[in-house]
Amino acid sequence: MFTIEHDFDATVVTLVDEGPAPLQEDVILTAFEDCITVEQLDPRSDKVAKITLSVAQVRELAAALDLPEGVYRLRDQP
């Protein structure tokens, strides 16, 4: 399950793990104009782990999900 919310300056997507145990904490992706943050609570430390990706990194990640093992470079479309 996931939710999508549109805030003033960002779009927030929350991924909820509904599968069989062991379940993981929710993952929150926040898309700003210039970057995307990914956050997840670490239950062992009770702290939120957060990473920030550029928009280009997210495009590459999306492309990588559909490609076989290897090294790639995305080209801009004219």
N, C-alpha and C positions, 0 to 999 in steps of 0.2 A: 504494500500500500504506500502511496505517497500523496503529499499535499502540495499545492502551489498557491502562493500568496504574493500579491503585488503590493509592495510598500512604495513610499514616495520616491526613494532613490535606488531601489533594488527589487529583484524578484527572489523569493525565498522558496526553495524546494526542500521538503523534509521527507526522507526515506525511512519508512518504518519496517523493521524486520519482523515479519509475521510467520516465518517458517518454523519448522520443528526446532526444539531446543538443541543446542544452546543458542539463545537469541543474542544478538548484538544490540548495542545502544543505537538510538536514532542517529542518522547522518543528516546534517543540515548544510545545504549548499546555498550560498547567497551570491547572486550575480549582480555585480555593480557594472557601471559603464566601462571600467578599465581593468577589472579583475574579478575573479571568483574565489570565494573562501569556502573551505570545507571544514566543518566542525563535528566532533564526536566526543561525548563524555567518556573518559577513561574511568571505569568504576573502581579500579585498583587504587588510583591516586585521588579520585573524586575531583579531577581537574579536566577542563575541556582542552582537547588537542585541536589545534587550528593550523591549517596550511592555506597559503594564498597562491593561486595560479593566475598567470596572465591569460588573456583571451586566446592568444596563439597556442599556449600550452593546452588549453581545454580543447581547441580544435584538433590538435595532434592526438590527444587522448581519445577523442571520439573516433577519429580515423583508425587508431591503433586497435580498437576493439574488434574491427572487422578484417584485420590483416593477419597473415601467417607470420611466424617468427622471421626476423630480419631487421635491417636498418633502412629507414625511410626518411625522406624529406618532402614535405608538402610544397607544391608549387602554387603560386597565386594564379587565379584564372584571369585571363585578359578581358 
